Amino acid sequence: MLEDLNKYKDTFLSEAKQHLASMNKSLLKLEKNPAEVELVNEIFRASHTLKSMAATMNYHKMAALCHTVEDVLEAIKKKKIKLDEYGDILFECFDTLELSLKEVSQDKEELPTDPLVQKLHTLVMRQEGQKTKDEKTKSSLALDTEAPDRPSLITPAITSIEVKVERLDLLMNLAEGMLINKMTLDRIKESLQDPELSAAVDTLGRLTADMQYNVMQARMVPIEFTFNRFPRMVRDLAKQEKKEVNLEIEGGDIELDRAMVEEIAEPLVHLLKNAVDHGIETPEERRKVGKSPQGIIKLTAKRIKGFAIIEVEDDGKGLNFEDIKNTAIKLGILSREATKEEVMDSIFSGLSTTEQVTAVSGRGFGLNIVKKKIGSLGGSIKVESHLMRGTRFVIEMPLTLAVIKTLFVEVGGRIYAIPLASIERLVNVNRDDIKGMLNYEAIVLNGEDIPITRLNVLFDIPPLAHQTQPIVIIRKGEEKLGLAVDALMDTQEIVLKPLNKLVKENKYFAGCSIIGSGEVVLVLDVGNLLLTKRAVSV
C-alpha cells in the first residue's frame, strides 16, 4: 500500500506547497482587511483540500493540524473569536506544515502536530466557553469521515504536466551541445562551399535555434515564485521591530530563467531586511516628521530588452551621504575627492554607519553579499537615496545565463565576446580624435564625452598600431564606456559557461564559451568594466 502511495508523493508535495502558499497569501491579506469573509473561505478551502490530500497519503499529523485550522477559521467566520488574536498562531501552523512537507520530501517522518492542535483547540474553546477538556481533545483530533473525492471516470484532456528540473537541465545541456556542433559545421560549410551541405547546415541551424528557444522558454518561470515569500517575511520582521510596514509588489509576472529566480532570492532578502530594519522608521518617528505611521516598501520587476530590472524602494529615513563619506574616508575606502557616485557605491564594500547591530542587520556585510551575488549573475546594482524621503536599490540582470548573443572582438590576436544586450553602438574613430583627459581618455560623440578603456592595456597585451580605432560603446543604465579593440568581428550566440578558479579571480570576465573551432572564448563582464573608467596609456 505504501509503495502504491509513494508514486503520488511528488504530485502531493507540489500541490501541497501551492495550497500552503495560497493560505499564507490570503492570511496576509486578511490581516489588512479582516472584514473580507471570502479570504477566510479561501484559506478554509485550501486547508480542507490539503487535509484531504494528506489523509489520503496517510500523513495523519498534517491532516489533524489542517482540521483544527478549519475549526479556527469557522469560529472566525461566525465571529465567535477575533482574527487578531489568532494570526500569529495560524502562521505558526502554516510554518509547521511547510517544515513537515520538507521532512516528508526527504523521506523522513512528518513533524508532530499534537501540541499545536491542542493549543489551538484550547484557545478556541476557552473563548467559546464550550465542552469539557476531554471532549475538546477528542474533537480536535477527529478527522472528517468523508471519503476523498473520487476521480471522474472521464479523464479530461491533459494540457500541462510537471517536469523535473533535472530533465530540463539535461535538455538545456543537449541544446548547448547542438549549438556548439552547429558552429563547427558552420566553419566546415564556409571552407567547403558545397551547396547541398550549406542547405543542410542552414536547416540544422534553424532546428537548433527553435529547440534552444523552446527549452529556454520551458525553463522560464515568473519571478513571483520568489516574490511570494516576501510578504510574510516583511510582516514578521516589522512585527519584531515594532514597526508598521506595507509591502507593495508589482511585476511578479516577469519571467526569468529558473536558475536566476532561485539565485536572486538571497540578495532580495538582504535588501528587504535592510529596508525594514534601517530604512523604515517606527510609527512614532514617522509621525514626528509628518509621515504616515505605516511605512511603504515597494518591490517591483519590469523587463527592458534582454534584462530584468528589479527595484526595492522604501519611504524611510534615507541614507546620510556625509556620514557614509566620512566613514568611508576613515576606513580608507575612499579619498576626500571621491564623487557622489563613488560614495554611494561604497556601501557595498562592507561599510556600515549603523551604531547598533541587530539580529536582522547592521554589520555591513549584507550589501557586500548582495553586490557579489548579483555580479556573479551578470548583473549590476546601484543605489539612490534622499535624506528623510527614502532609498531605492535598482538591480539590472539578464533574463537567462544559459545562451546569450554576443559580439566577437579581437584584441592582440585573441578573441573575446561582449554581450550584445549591453552594446549601444560601434564606432571607428581617428586616433587623433581620442582626447587625453585628466584621469582618462575619451572620445566625443554627439557632444557627449565618453571615457574609453583600451583592452590591450587592461589585459597586458602588446598594442597594435591603428590609424583608425574600432571602439565598442557599452552601456548599463546611464553609464557608458568605450572599449578600444583591435578589430570588430561577427555576432554569435554562445553557451555561457562558468569560469575556473584561476580565471574567476579576474573580475573583468563573466564567463567563457567554446566555439566551433574548439577555442575557448572569454566573455567580458560589462558591469565591472564600467567601473574601470581609468587612465590607460596610448
C-alpha positions, 0 to 999 in steps of 0.5 A: 500500500505504501509503495502504491502511495509513494508514486503520488508523493511528488504530485502531493508535495507540489500541490501541497506547497501551492495550497500552503502558499495560497493560505499564507497569501490570503492570511496576509491579506486578511490581516489588512482587511479582516472584514473580507469573509471570502479570504477566510473561505479561501484559506478554509478551502485550501486547508480542507483540500490539503487535509484531504490530500494528506489523509489520503497519503496517510500523513495523519499529523498534517491532516489533524493540524489542517482540521483544527485550522478549519475549526479556527477559521469557522469560529472566525467566520461566525465571529465567535473569536477575533482574527487578531488574536489568532494570526500569529498562531495560524502562521505558526501552523502554516510554518509547521506544515511547510517544515513537515512537507520538507521532512516528508520530501526527504523521506523522513517522518512528518513533524508532530502536530499534537501540541499545536492542535491542542493549543489551538483547540484550547484557545478556541474553546476557552473563548467559546466557553464550550465542552469539557477538556476531554471532549475538546481533545477528542474533537480536535483530533477527529478527522472528517469521515468523508471519503476523498473525492473520487476521480471522474471516470472521464479523464479530461484532456491533459494540457500541462504536466510537471517536469523535473528540473533535472530533465530540463537541465539535461535538455538545456545541456543537449541544446548547448551541445547542438549549438556548439556542433552547429558552429563547427559545421558552420566553419566546415560549410564556409571552407567547403562551399558545397551547396547541398551541405550549406542547405543542410547546415542552414536547416540544422541551424534553424532546428537548433535555434527553435529547440534552444528557444523552446527549452529556454522558454520551458525553463522560464518561470515568473519571478513571483515564485520568489516574490511570494515569500516576501510578504510574510517575511516583511510582516514578521520582521516589522512585527519584531521591530515594532514597526508598521510596514506595507509591502507593495509588489508589482511585476511578479509576472516577469519571467526569468530563467529558473536558475536566476529566480532561485539565485536572486532570492538571497540578495532580495532578502538582504535588501528587504531586511535592510529596508525594514530594519534601517530604512523604515522608521517606527510609527512614532518617528514617522509621525514626528516628521509628518509621515504616515505611521505605516511605512511603504516598501515597494518591490517591483520587476519590469523587463527592458530588452534582454534584462530584468530590472528589479527595484526595492524602494522604501519611504524611510529615513534615507541614507546620510551621504556625509556620514557614509563619506566620512566613514568611508574616508576613515576606513580608507575606502575612499579619498576626500575627492571621491564623487557622489557616485563613488560614495554611494557605491561604497556601501557595498564594500562592507561599510556600515554607519549603523551604531547598533547591530541587530539580529536582522542587520547592521554589520555591513556585510549584507550589501557586500553579499548582495553586490557579489551575488548579483555580479556573479549573475551578470548583473549590476546594482546601484543605489539612490537615496534622499535624506528623510524621503527614502532609498531605492536599490535598482538591480539590472540582470539578464533574463537567462545565463544559459545562451546569450548573443554576443559580439566577437572582438579581437584584441592582440590576436585573441578573441573575446565576446561582449554581450550584445544586450549591453552594446549601444553602438560601434564606432571607428574613430581617428586616433587623433580624435581620442582626447587625453583627459585628466584621469582618462581618455575619451572620445566625443560623440554627439557632444557627449564625452565618453571615457574609453578603456583600451583592452590591450592595456587592461589585459597586458597585451602588446598594442597594435598600431591603428590609424583608425580605432574600432571602439565598442560603446557599452552601456548599463543604465546611464553609464557608458564606456568605450572599449578600444579593440583591435578589430570588430568581428561577427555576432554569435550566440554562445553557451555561457559557461562558468569560469575556473578558479584561476580565471574567476579571480579576474573580475573583468570576465563573466564567463567563457564559451567554446566555439566551433573551432574548439577555442575557448572564448572569454566573455567580458563582464560589462558591469565591472568594466564600467567601473574601470573608467581609468587612465590607460596609456596610448 
